[in-house]
Amino acid sequence: KIILDFRDPFYNNPRFNFSKIKNLIKLYFQKKFIKSADFVISVNSYCGNLLNSEKVKIIENGFDDSVNNLLTESSLKNDVLISVGKVYDDFNLNTFNSFVKNSEFKFSYYGESHSKIISCNNVFLSNSIPYDILLEKILYSEICILFTGGKPFESTTKIFDYLRFNKKILIVTEGDIKTGALFDITKNNPNVYWSINSKFQIELMINKIISNRVIDFDTSIYSRKYTYNKLVEIL
């Protein structure tokens, strides 16, 4: 069997402003590839709808179950805020920069977008680091922050790294709160909070989250081992 796996939309990706000619070329190849496939896998229904095929099956992403040796004390144990992964250009970081610059919270960021984030005494910036070490940084932080442009199809893998450890999570969006694939993934999790990209709202939500305790939640549903069963059913 031939199975195609689309992590993101190929043709007509809402994030990228491709020319009509480039989009038509992408559409041609997308149709050609899908026609030859037995099944097409996508990570959520929004991406699946953009593929426009009856062959689409939805298998959500998840966290990597294979990394388990995370017992080392981390230098980030006393950090309050952390964010990892790429921040796309459809999210305006100036608002968060203004907030963190004038706050007392210690914030650490790991990823290729570190040049977009303000450098000051309470901010630590780093490029990508080994995955197991990154997971430790997440594990020993207090609040995990995810920046999103608010596109419905977004379901970044980093949300699953946060969910893995049942962390308190703040999703800051340029769109409407509690919408799209990210909401579908997290809507039943009581430790996930949302904020529009506003300095006042971000500060308000972080102060609220800090005072709240973590509520027990079964995070195994976010594992790749869990979603693997859906692939087995297709095969």
ChimeraX attribute file (.defattr): number of C-alpha atoms within 10 A of each C-alpha:
attribute: neighborCount
match mode: 1-to-1
recipient: residues
	/A:1	8
	/A:2	11
	/A:3	17
	/A:4	17
	/A:5	15
	/A:6	16
	/A:7	18
	/A:8	19
	/A:9	20
	/A:10	16
	/A:11	20
	/A:12	17
	/A:13	16
	/A:14	13
	/A:15	15
	/A:16	10
	/A:17	10
	/A:18	14
	/A:19	8
	/A:20	10
	/A:21	9
	/A:22	13
	/A:23	15
	/A:24	14
	/A:25	11
	/A:26	16
	/A:27	16
	/A:28	12
	/A:29	13
	/A:30	15
	/A:31	14
	/A:32	11
	/A:33	14
	/A:34	19
	/A:35	13
	/A:36	12
	/A:37	13
	/A:38	12
	/A:39	19
	/A:40	21
	/A:41	21
	/A:42	23
	/A:43	23
	/A:44	25
	/A:45	19
	/A:46	19
	/A:47	24
	/A:48	23
	/A:49	14
	/A:50	17
	/A:51	25
	/A:52	11
	/A:53	14
	/A:54	10
	/A:55	16
	/A:56	22
	/A:57	19
	/A:58	18
	/A:59	18
	/A:60	22
	/A:61	22
	/A:62	24
	/A:63	23
	/A:64	15
	/A:65	13
	/A:66	8
	/A:67	10
	/A:68	9
	/A:69	8
	/A:70	13
	/A:71	8
	/A:72	9
	/A:73	11
	/A:74	18
	/A:75	11
	/A:76	19
	/A:77	14
	/A:78	11
	/A:79	19
	/A:80	18
	/A:81	22
	/A:82	23
	/A:83	24
	/A:84	27
	/A:85	19
	/A:86	17
	/A:87	20
	/A:88	13
	/A:89	13
	/A:90	15
	/A:91	17
	/A:92	17
	/A:93	17
	/A:94	14
	/A:95	14
	/A:96	18
	/A:97	17
	/A:98	14
	/A:99	17
	/A:100	22
	/A:101	16
	/A:102	10
	/A:103	11
	/A:104	12
	/A:105	15
	/A:106	16
	/A:107	24
	/A:108	22
	/A:109	22
	/A:110	19
	/A:111	16
	/A:112	15
	/A:113	18
	/A:114	20
	/A:115	11
	/A:116	13
	/A:117	18
	/A:118	17
	/A:119	14
	/A:120	13
	/A:121	10
	/A:122	15
	/A:123	19
	/A:124	16
	/A:125	19
	/A:126	14
	/A:127	13
	/A:128	16
	/A:129	11
	/A:130	7
	/A:131	10
	/A:132	12
	/A:133	13
	/A:134	15
	/A:135	20
	/A:136	20
	/A:137	23
	/A:138	25
	/A:139	23
	/A:140	20
	/A:141	22
	/A:142	20
	/A:143	24
	/A:144	25
	/A:145	24
	/A:146	21
	/A:147	23
	/A:148	24
	/A:149	19
	/A:150	23
	/A:151	20
	/A:152	20
	/A:153	23
	/A:154	21
	/A:155	24
	/A:156	19
	/A:157	15
	/A:158	18
	/A:159	23
	/A:160	21
	/A:161	22
	/A:162	23
	/A:163	26
	/A:164	22
	/A:165	18
	/A:166	20
	/A:167	22
	/A:168	24
	/A:169	26
	/A:170	22
	/A:171	22
	/A:172	25
	/A:173	23
	/A:174	17
	/A:175	17
	/A:176	16
	/A:177	17
	/A:178	18
	/A:179	16
	/A:180	19
	/A:181	22
	/A:182	21
	/A:183	18
	/A:184	14
	/A:185	18
	/A:186	18
	/A:187	14
	/A:188	10
	/A:189	18
	/A:190	14
	/A:191	21
	/A:192	22
	/A:193	20
	/A:194	21
	/A:195	23
	/A:196	19
	/A:197	24
	/A:198	17
	/A:199	16
	/A:200	12
	/A:201	14
	/A:202	21
	/A:203	16
	/A:204	12
	/A:205	16
	/A:206	22
	/A:207	11
	/A:208	11
	/A:209	19
	/A:210	13
	/A:211	8
	/A:212	11
	/A:213	9
	/A:214	15
	/A:215	11
	/A:216	11
	/A:217	15
	/A:218	11
	/A:219	14
	/A:220	16
	/A:221	15
	/A:222	22
	/A:223	19
	/A:224	18
	/A:225	15
	/A:226	16
	/A:227	17
	/A:228	14
	/A:229	12
	/A:230	14
	/A:231	13
	/A:232	8
	/A:233	7
	/A:234	10
	/A:235	9
